[in-house]
Amino acid sequence: MHHLQKEITHLKEAILRLCADIEKMLALATKAVVERDDTIAKEVIAMDSAVDNTEVEIEEDCLKILALYQPVAIDLRVIIAVLKINNDLERIGDLAVNMAEHASFLAQHKPYSDKFDFISMSTVVADMLRRSVDALVKLDVELAADVCKQDDIVDEQNKQMYLLVESMIREGSEDVSCLIHLLSISRHLERIADHATNVAEDVIYMIKGDIVRHHTEDFTQQ
């Protein structure tokens, strides 16, 4: 069992390193959008391959541990949670790349509007991601539940972005293509928040064995 615990510790360390890379990608992608910087956008896109490789390595390690040690109870839940969190982090990386690709497009056009507050939205999303992983490290159920509550904030921000784009199109905006790219960035941030929520839910499952997916509201109101 000593070897199993050592392997699980290595898994947690690997998922933390992956999360650090994902946090960096998200921060750079947001910077590329806000500053309309194609160079930074390309830096984000270049990071994707390494993240994909890390995700595969972590998955293979999880499967190896399951095969060799046949863990049960909390050890089994930890490995299952790491498998799922690993996938969510990789998807966040993909969404950061999508944001960077939109930033590259916008960088080729004149500044469109200062009405799109991506800094505020991305700040909440980045906080969700950071706190969800902190909950994993600290085994903190309350912190994980707080992350789940934050998802409603991002949903509302995304809704306001949609209404803003709709209003500008109705007013006869000349550059609908830029508006669509801006709306897509908002949608990607909203999806990243969803994945951060998934991570928090998996932490709750790992610690308590409770599957809160689909009824998070019930859990966070306890």
C-alpha positions in Angstrom: 0.0 0.0 0.0 3.0 2.3 0.5 3.7 2.1 -3.2 0.1 3.0 -4.0 0.2 6.1 -1.9 3.4 7.1 -3.5 1.9 6.7 -6.9 -1.2 8.8 -5.9 1.0 11.5 -4.6 2.8 11.6 -8.0 -0.6 11.8 -9.7 -1.6 14.8 -7.6 1.7 16.5 -8.3 1.2 15.9 -12.1 -2.3 17.3 -12.1 -1.1 20.4 -10.3 1.7 21.0 -12.9 -0.9 20.6 -15.6 -3.2 23.1 -13.9 -0.4 25.6 -13.7 0.2 25.3 -17.4 -3.6 25.7 -18.1 -3.8 28.8 -15.9 -0.9 30.3 -17.8 -2.7 29.6 -21.1 -5.9 31.2 -19.9 -4.1 34.3 -18.7 -2.2 34.7 -21.9 -5.3 34.0 -24.1 -7.1 36.8 -22.2 -4.2 39.1 -22.6 -4.1 38.4 -26.3 -7.8 39.2 -26.6 -7.7 42.4 -24.6 -4.5 43.7 -26.2 -5.3 42.3 -29.6 -1.8 40.8 -29.7 -1.2 38.2 -32.3 2.2 37.2 -30.9 0.8 36.3 -27.6 -2.0 34.4 -29.3 0.5 32.3 -31.2 2.3 31.6 -27.9 -0.9 30.1 -26.4 -1.5 28.0 -29.5 2.0 26.7 -29.3 1.5 25.5 -25.8 -1.4 23.2 -26.7 0.8 20.2 -27.9 2.6 19.9 -24.5 -0.6 20.1 -22.6 -2.1 17.3 -24.8 1.0 15.1 -24.1 0.7 15.7 -20.4 -3.0 14.8 -20.4 -2.2 11.5 -22.1 0.6 10.7 -19.7 -1.6 11.3 -16.6 -4.3 9.2 -18.1 -1.9 6.4 -18.7 -0.5 6.6 -15.2 -4.1 6.4 -13.8 -4.8 3.3 -15.8 -1.5 1.7 -14.8 -2.3 2.3 -11.1 -5.8 0.8 -11.5 -4.4 -2.3 -13.1 -1.5 -2.8 -10.7 -3.0 -2.0 -7.4 -6.8 -2.4 -7.8 -7.5 0.4 -5.3 -10.7 0.7 -3.4 -12.6 3.3 -1.3 -11.0 6.7 -1.1 -8.0 5.7 -3.2 -10.2 4.6 -6.0 -12.2 7.8 -5.9 -9.0 9.9 -6.0 -7.8 8.1 -9.2 -11.2 8.4 -10.8 -11.4 12.1 -9.9 -7.9 12.7 -11.2 -8.9 11.0 -14.5 -11.9 13.3 -14.9 -10.1 16.5 -13.7 -7.3 15.7 -16.2 -9.8 15.7 -19.0 -11.5 18.9 -17.9 -8.1 20.7 -17.7 -7.2 19.5 -21.2 -10.5 20.9 -22.5 -9.9 24.2 -20.8 -6.6 24.3 -22.7 -8.4 23.7 -25.9 -10.8 26.5 -25.2 -7.9 28.9 -24.3 -6.5 28.0 -27.8 -9.8 28.9 -29.3 -9.8 32.2 -27.6 -6.3 32.8 -28.9 -7.4 32.0 -32.4 -10.2 34.6 -32.2 -7.6 37.1 -30.8 -5.5 36.5 -33.9 -8.4 37.5 -36.1 -9.3 40.5 -34.0 -5.7 41.7 -34.1 -6.0 42.1 -37.8 -8.9 44.6 -37.4 -9.2 48.0 -35.8 -10.3 48.1 -32.1 -14.0 47.5 -32.1 -15.6 48.5 -28.9 -14.7 49.0 -25.2 -18.1 47.7 -24.1 -16.8 44.1 -24.0 -15.4 43.6 -20.5 -13.4 40.4 -20.9 -11.1 41.3 -18.1 -13.9 41.1 -15.5 -15.2 37.9 -16.9 -11.9 36.2 -17.2 -10.9 37.2 -13.7 -13.9 35.3 -12.3 -13.2 32.3 -14.5 -9.5 32.2 -13.6 -10.5 32.5 -9.9 -12.8 29.5 -10.3 -10.1 27.4 -11.9 -7.5 28.3 -9.2 -9.9 27.7 -6.4 -11.1 24.4 -7.8 -7.5 23.1 -7.8 -6.9 24.6 -4.4 -9.9 22.6 -3.2 -8.2 19.5 -4.6 -4.9 20.2 -2.9 -6.5 21.1 0.5 -9.3 18.5 0.3 -11.7 21.4 1.0 -15.3 20.6 0.3 -16.6 24.0 1.2 -14.1 25.7 -1.2 -15.2 23.4 -4.0 -18.9 24.2 -3.2 -18.1 27.9 -3.4 -16.6 27.4 -6.9 -19.8 25.8 -8.0 -21.7 28.9 -6.8 -19.5 31.2 -8.9 -20.7 29.5 -12.1 -23.9 31.5 -12.0 -21.9 34.7 -12.1 -20.2 33.8 -15.3 -23.4 32.5 -16.9 -24.9 36.0 -16.3 -21.9 37.7 -17.7 -22.1 35.6 -20.8 -25.8 36.4 -21.1 -25.0 40.1 -21.0 -22.4 39.7 -23.7 -25.0 38.0 -25.9 -27.5 40.8 -25.3 -24.9 43.4 -26.1 -23.9 41.8 -29.4 -27.6 41.3 -30.3 -28.2 45.0 -29.6 -25.3 46.2 -31.7 -26.4 44.0 -34.6 -29.9 45.5 -34.4 -28.4 49.0 -34.4 -26.8 48.2 -37.8 -23.2 47.4 -36.9 -21.0 47.3 -39.9 -18.6 44.6 -38.7 -20.8 41.6 -37.7 -17.8 39.2 -38.1 -15.9 40.9 -35.2 -19.0 40.8 -33.1 -19.3 37.0 -33.7 -15.7 36.5 -32.7 -16.2 38.5 -29.5 -19.3 36.6 -28.7 -17.4 33.3 -29.3 -14.7 34.4 -26.8 -17.4 35.1 -24.2 -18.9 31.6 -24.8 -15.4 30.0 -24.5 -15.0 31.7 -21.1 -18.4 30.5 -20.0 -17.4 26.9 -21.0 -14.1 27.2 -19.1 -16.2 28.1 -16.0 -18.3 25.0 -16.6 -15.2 22.8 -16.7 -13.8 24.5 -13.5 -17.2 23.7 -11.9 -16.7 20.1 -13.1 -13.4 20.0 -11.3 -14.9 21.3 -8.1 -17.7 18.7 -8.3 -15.1 15.9 -8.8 -13.3 17.1 -5.7 -16.5 16.9 -3.7 -16.9 13.3 -5.1 -13.3 12.4 -4.2 -13.7 13.6 -0.6 -17.2 12.7 0.3 -18.2 10.1 -2.3 -21.2 12.3 -3.2 -22.1 12.7 -6.9 -23.4 16.3 -7.0 -23.5 16.6 -10.8 -26.9 17.8 -12.1 -28.0 18.8 -8.6 -25.2 21.1 -7.5 -27.7 23.6 -6.1 -28.9 21.1 -3.5 -25.4 20.5 -2.3 -24.3 24.2 -2.1 -27.4 25.1 -0.1 -26.6 22.6 2.6 
